[in-house]
Structure formats: structure tokens, C-alpha cells
Amino acid sequence: MSTTVLYDAPGPKARRTSRIISVVGVVLVLALVAWLVYLLGRPRVSANGAVTPGVLDPSRWDILSDLALWRAIFRGWLATIQAAAVASVLAVVVGVVFSFLRTARSRFVRVPTTVVLEFFRGMPVLLMMLFILLVFSTGAFWAVVAALAVYNGALIGEALRAGIASLPKGQKEAGLALGLTPTATRFLIEFPQAFRQMLPIILAQLVVLLKDTSLGYIVGYVELTRGGLTRLGTYYGSTYTFTLFAVVLVVYLATNLLFSWVVRIVDRRTGRDGVLRRAGRAGKGGGLGGPGILARPGRVETDATTGASV
């Protein structure tokens, strides 16, 4: 009898079909990879008869030994991290403000905030950068930072609002029963729990913010994309365009994967399973539920602190 709930266990024919589909899929993927390698490796002949080596030719990668290339890449990467860091802090602040205004008791506060939130969420980030740059003349850096902070702050605010709405009503009632005002209850009781509950989502949105810094290329901010492709491409020539593209891609991937790895660690530690694991370890070490407090049935044990029998 099948132990699954949604479907029965596959029979011999279904398993055979699944294996055939898997083998065919792997063969197609390998064929696609081989075709791409062939296209990238073959020489290209221009209209005037000039032959350009394929991108896999060693002559297309000799610039990797130039220290000036890596210094320029590092400066672009540092500018990307700087913009992302400042925008992330401001986005969290904007998100906190939006979450409180969005959950206000007064309709005269809640309804206008909802309209502003929907406007910022629906407006493309690039248009917001251009608008801030052209209207307020803030410069490229602050145009990128302000646009990313407002857009991602609106999304973070909605996440925090959902976290507050998901809390049991007893949390708010307990705060009011202790004599706290509704605002103090929101700040001291509801919001810390909602922030911890939504922290993985907030960090995941900050990963998206880091990638969106590449849009600063359009408004003239010299981040990794503009510094690594445009300026270095002009310096080294169009022959090395793919090489520079590959370098910038690897740097972006390494940065985003590192940040995503941190997000997964935080998710495991702040999630319900992580809290239960830490509580279990604390219990084994003599905390609540540890062997020094709770006795097992049929045995007389001694409290490690007082020496009394329990």
C-alpha cells in the first residue's frame, strides 16, 4: 500500500519511463553544452575577410595577467558594494516606516500609505533612478541608492506588514494588558517578532538589491558593470569583450552566492527548526528541560545547583 498522500508510488512502467526521460534530458543538455562550446571556440570571419580567433583561444584571455584589469574590477566591485550597503540600510529603515504606517489604526494614514506603496512597487527601478537624477540632481550615486532604497523598502515594508498580521492576537493583547500603549506594543512586542520571522525574506530581497545596482550603469554610476565592461572594453578593445563579460559575471556570481549562503545560514538559525535545535541543546546542557531539573520516571536524581533530591 502506498504511503504517500498525494499520489501512489510509481510502478515498474512509470519508473522505466522516468529513467528514459532522465537519460534523454541529460543527453540533450550535454549536446547543448557541446554546441555552445563549438560556437564559442570557432574563429569568426568578418565582412572584410579578417579572422578573429574564437573566445576559447588563449590570445583572448591574456589580459587576465594584467594587474590594471583587476584593480579596475576591484574598484567597480567596491563601488557596487558601497551602493548596495547604503541602499540596504536605507531600505530596511524605509520598510520599517512603511510597515508601521501601513498598519496604522487611522484610515487617513493607512490608505495614503497603501497608495504610495503600490506606486513605488509598480514603478520600474531604472525609471526611478532617472527621475531622481534628472529632477533632484542628486548625482549618480545617490540616484542609485535612493531608487533602490525606496523600491526595496516598499517590498520590505509589505513583508513586515505580513509578518505582523501573521502574529497571534494574544501578543498584542498581552502588551495592552501590561499597560503598554498600542504604539509601544507594536514597537516592543509585535515588530521584533515579525522582523525575526521575515528576516530570511528581507535578506533575500537585499540580494536582489545587490544585483539591481547594475542598473546604475544607465545613469552613469561607475559600478562593476560600467567599470568592467564599458571602460575596460574601450581600453582593451572589442576583441576582449567576451573576456571582460566573463570576468564581471564571475565576480557578480561569487558575490551573490556568498550573500545567498549567508541568507541560508540565517534562515536555518532563525527558523523554527533552528530555534528548536538550540532549545534542545540548551536542555541537554542543564537549561529548561535538562537532566539537572527534570527527573526521569523511576529514578531519584539530584539538582546540580541545590543538591536537593528531585
C-alpha positions as CSV (number, residue, x, y, z in Angstrom):
1,M,0.0,0.0,0.0
2,S,1.3,3.4,-0.9
3,T,2.5,5.6,2.0
4,T,2.2,8.9,0.0
5,V,-0.7,11.2,0.3
6,L,-1.0,13.0,-3.0
7,Y,-0.2,10.2,-5.4
8,D,0.5,6.4,-5.5
9,A,4.1,5.1,-5.7
10,P,5.2,4.7,-9.3
11,G,5.1,1.2,-10.8
12,P,7.7,-0.5,-13.0
13,K,6.4,1.1,-16.2
14,A,6.4,4.6,-14.7
15,R,9.9,4.1,-13.3
16,R,11.2,2.9,-16.6
17,T,9.6,5.9,-18.4
18,S,11.2,8.2,-15.8
19,R,14.6,6.7,-16.4
20,I,14.3,7.1,-20.2
21,I,13.2,10.7,-19.9
22,S,16.1,11.4,-17.5
23,V,18.7,9.9,-19.9
24,V,17.3,11.8,-22.8
25,G,17.3,15.0,-20.9
26,V,20.9,14.6,-19.9
27,V,21.9,13.8,-23.5
28,L,20.1,16.9,-24.7
29,V,21.8,19.1,-22.1
30,L,25.3,17.7,-23.0
31,A,24.6,18.2,-26.6
32,L,23.6,21.9,-26.0
33,V,26.8,22.4,-23.9
34,A,28.9,20.9,-26.7
35,W,27.2,23.1,-29.3
36,L,27.8,26.2,-27.3
37,V,31.5,25.3,-26.8
38,Y,31.8,24.7,-30.5
39,L,30.2,28.1,-31.3
40,L,32.4,29.9,-28.8
41,G,35.6,28.2,-30.0
42,R,35.4,28.5,-33.7
43,P,37.1,31.5,-35.4
44,R,34.9,34.3,-36.8
45,V,35.4,35.9,-40.3
46,S,34.3,39.5,-40.7
47,A,32.9,41.1,-43.8
48,N,36.3,42.3,-44.9
49,G,37.9,38.9,-44.6
50,A,39.6,39.5,-41.2
51,V,39.7,36.4,-39.0
52,T,39.0,36.7,-35.3
53,P,40.1,33.8,-33.0
54,G,37.4,32.1,-31.0
55,V,36.8,33.1,-27.4
56,L,38.4,29.9,-26.2
57,D,41.7,30.9,-27.9
58,P,44.5,31.7,-25.3
59,S,45.1,35.0,-27.0
60,R,41.6,36.2,-25.9
61,W,42.5,35.6,-22.2
62,D,46.0,37.0,-21.9
63,I,44.7,40.3,-20.3
64,L,43.9,38.3,-17.1
65,S,47.6,38.6,-16.2
66,D,47.3,42.4,-16.3
67,L,47.1,43.8,-12.7
68,A,45.5,47.0,-14.1
69,L,42.5,44.9,-15.1
70,W,42.0,43.5,-11.6
71,R,42.5,46.9,-10.0
72,A,39.7,48.3,-12.2
73,I,37.5,45.3,-11.4
74,F,38.1,45.8,-7.7
75,R,37.2,49.5,-7.8
76,G,34.0,48.7,-9.7
77,W,33.2,45.9,-7.2
78,L,33.9,48.2,-4.3
79,A,31.5,50.8,-5.8
80,T,28.8,48.2,-6.2
81,I,29.2,47.0,-2.6
82,Q,29.2,50.6,-1.3
83,A,25.9,51.5,-3.1
84,A,24.3,48.2,-2.1
85,A,25.3,48.6,1.6
86,V,24.0,52.2,1.9
87,A,20.8,51.3,0.0
88,S,20.3,48.2,2.1
89,V,20.4,50.1,5.4
90,L,18.0,52.8,4.0
91,A,15.7,50.2,2.5
92,V,15.3,48.5,5.9
93,V,14.6,51.9,7.5
94,V,12.1,52.8,4.8
95,G,10.5,49.3,5.1
96,V,10.1,49.7,8.9
97,V,8.4,53.1,8.5
98,F,6.1,51.8,5.7
99,S,5.1,48.8,7.8
100,F,4.1,51.0,10.7
101,L,2.2,53.4,8.6
102,R,0.6,50.6,6.6
103,T,-0.8,49.0,9.8
104,A,-1.9,52.3,11.4
105,R,-5.4,52.3,13.0
106,S,-6.3,55.6,11.3
107,R,-7.6,55.2,7.7
108,F,-6.3,58.7,6.9
109,V,-2.8,57.3,7.5
110,R,-3.2,53.7,6.2
111,V,-4.9,54.5,2.9
112,P,-2.5,57.1,1.6
113,T,0.4,54.9,2.6
114,T,-1.1,52.0,0.6
115,V,-1.4,54.2,-2.5
116,V,2.3,55.3,-2.1
117,L,3.4,51.7,-1.6
118,E,1.6,50.5,-4.7
119,F,3.1,53.3,-6.7
120,F,6.6,52.6,-5.7
121,R,6.2,48.8,-6.1
122,G,4.8,49.3,-9.6
123,M,7.4,51.8,-10.8
124,P,10.5,50.3,-12.5
125,V,13.7,50.9,-10.6
126,L,15.5,52.3,-13.7
127,L,12.8,55.0,-14.3
128,M,13.0,55.9,-10.6
129,M,16.8,56.3,-10.9
130,L,16.4,58.5,-13.9
131,F,13.6,60.5,-12.3
132,I,15.7,61.2,-9.1
133,L,18.8,62.1,-11.2
134,L,17.0,64.5,-13.5
135,V,14.6,66.1,-11.1
136,F,16.6,66.4,-7.9
137,S,20.1,66.5,-9.5
138,T,21.5,64.2,-6.8
139,G,24.3,62.7,-8.7
140,A,24.7,59.1,-10.0
141,F,25.5,57.5,-6.6
142,W,22.6,58.9,-4.7
143,A,20.2,58.4,-7.6
144,V,21.1,54.7,-7.5
145,V,20.9,54.5,-3.7
146,A,17.7,56.4,-3.3
147,A,15.8,54.5,-6.0
148,L,17.0,51.1,-4.6
149,A,16.1,52.1,-1.1
150,V,12.6,53.3,-1.9
151,Y,11.7,50.4,-4.2
152,N,13.1,47.7,-2.0
153,G,11.9,49.5,1.2
154,A,8.3,49.2,-0.2
155,L,8.7,45.5,-0.6
156,I,10.3,45.0,2.8
157,G,7.5,47.1,4.3
158,E,4.9,44.7,2.9
159,A,6.9,41.7,4.2
160,L,7.0,43.2,7.7
161,R,3.3,44.0,7.5
162,A,2.5,40.4,6.6
163,G,4.7,39.3,9.5
164,I,2.8,41.5,11.9
165,A,-0.5,40.3,10.6
166,S,0.5,36.6,11.0
167,L,1.2,37.0,14.7
168,P,-1.4,35.7,17.2
169,K,-3.7,38.4,18.5
170,G,-2.7,37.4,22.0
171,Q,0.7,39.1,21.5
172,K,-1.0,42.5,21.2
173,E,-3.5,41.8,23.9
174,A,-0.7,40.8,26.3
175,G,1.1,44.1,25.7
176,L,-2.0,46.1,26.3
177,A,-2.7,44.1,29.4
178,L,0.7,45.1,30.7
179,G,-0.2,48.7,30.4
180,L,1.7,49.4,27.1
181,T,0.2,51.8,24.6
182,P,-0.7,50.4,21.1
183,T,2.4,52.1,19.6
184,A,4.7,50.7,22.4
185,T,3.1,47.3,21.9
186,R,3.9,47.4,18.2
187,F,7.5,48.5,18.8
188,L,8.4,46.3,21.7
189,I,6.4,43.1,21.1
190,E,4.9,42.7,17.6
191,F,7.6,44.2,15.5
192,P,10.6,42.3,16.9
193,Q,8.8,39.0,16.3
194,A,7.7,40.0,12.8
195,F,11.2,41.1,11.9
196,R,12.7,37.9,13.0
197,Q,10.1,35.9,11.2
198,M,10.5,37.7,8.0
199,L,14.3,38.1,8.2
200,P,15.1,35.4,5.5
201,I,12.7,37.2,3.1
202,I,14.3,40.6,3.9
203,L,17.8,39.2,3.3
204,A,16.7,37.6,0.1
205,Q,15.3,40.9,-1.1
206,L,18.6,42.5,-0.3
207,V,20.3,40.0,-2.6
208,V,18.1,41.3,-5.3
209,L,19.0,44.8,-4.4
210,L,22.7,44.0,-4.8
211,K,22.1,42.7,-8.3
212,D,20.0,45.7,-9.2
213,T,22.9,48.0,-8.6
214,S,24.0,47.1,-12.1
215,L,21.2,49.4,-13.3
216,G,23.4,52.3,-12.2
217,Y,25.2,51.7,-15.5
218,I,22.5,53.6,-17.2
219,V,22.7,56.7,-15.0
220,G,26.4,57.0,-15.2
221,Y,27.4,55.4,-11.9
222,V,30.8,53.6,-12.3
223,E,29.9,50.3,-10.7
224,L,31.1,46.8,-11.6
225,T,29.2,46.6,-14.9
226,R,30.1,50.1,-16.2
227,G,33.7,49.9,-14.9
228,G,34.3,46.3,-16.0
229,L,32.6,46.4,-19.4
230,T,32.4,49.9,-20.8
231,R,35.7,51.5,-19.6
232,L,37.8,48.4,-19.8
233,G,36.2,47.4,-23.1
234,T,37.2,50.8,-24.5
235,Y,40.7,50.4,-23.2
236,Y,41.4,46.8,-24.3
237,G,39.3,46.8,-27.5
238,S,36.3,44.8,-28.7
239,T,38.4,41.7,-29.0
240,Y,38.3,41.2,-25.3
241,T,34.6,42.0,-24.8
242,F,33.6,38.4,-24.0
243,T,36.6,38.0,-21.7
244,L,35.5,41.1,-19.7
245,F,31.9,39.9,-19.7
246,A,33.0,36.5,-18.2
247,V,35.1,38.2,-15.5
248,V,32.3,40.5,-14.5
249,L,29.9,37.6,-14.5
250,V,32.1,35.5,-12.2
251,V,32.5,38.4,-9.8
252,Y,28.8,39.0,-9.6
253,L,28.1,35.3,-9.2
254,A,30.7,34.9,-6.4
255,T,29.3,37.9,-4.5
256,N,25.7,36.9,-4.8
257,L,26.4,33.3,-4.0
258,L,28.3,34.3,-0.9
259,F,25.4,36.6,0.2
260,S,22.9,33.9,-0.6
261,W,24.9,31.4,1.5
262,V,24.8,33.8,4.5
263,V,21.0,34.1,3.9
264,R,20.6,30.3,4.1
265,I,22.6,30.2,7.3
266,V,20.5,32.9,8.9
267,D,17.3,31.2,7.7
268,R,18.4,27.9,9.4
269,R,19.3,29.7,12.6
270,T,16.3,31.9,12.9
271,G,13.7,29.5,11.6
272,R,11.5,27.3,13.7
273,D,13.8,24.2,13.3
274,G,16.8,26.2,14.3
275,V,15.1,27.5,17.4
276,L,14.0,24.0,18.4
277,R,17.6,22.7,17.9
278,R,19.1,25.4,20.1
279,A,16.4,24.8,22.7
280,G,17.2,21.1,22.7
281,R,20.9,21.8,23.1
282,A,20.2,24.1,26.0
283,G,18.1,21.4,27.6
284,K,20.9,18.9,27.4
285,G,23.3,21.3,28.9
286,G,21.2,21.8,32.0
287,G,18.7,24.5,30.9
288,L,15.0,24.1,30.9
289,G,14.2,20.5,30.5
290,G,17.8,19.5,31.2
291,P,18.8,16.5,33.3
292,G,19.5,18.7,36.4
293,I,15.9,19.8,36.7
294,L,13.5,17.2,35.3
295,A,13.9,13.7,36.7
296,R,13.2,10.6,34.6
297,P,10.5,8.3,35.9
298,G,11.6,5.7,38.4
299,R,14.8,7.4,39.4
300,V,15.8,9.8,42.1
301,E,18.1,12.5,40.9
302,T,19.9,15.4,42.5
303,D,19.6,19.0,41.4
304,A,23.1,20.1,40.3
305,T,22.6,23.6,41.9
306,T,20.9,23.0,45.3
307,G,21.8,19.3,45.9
308,A,18.2,18.6,46.8
309,S,16.5,15.4,45.6
310,V,14.0,15.8,42.8
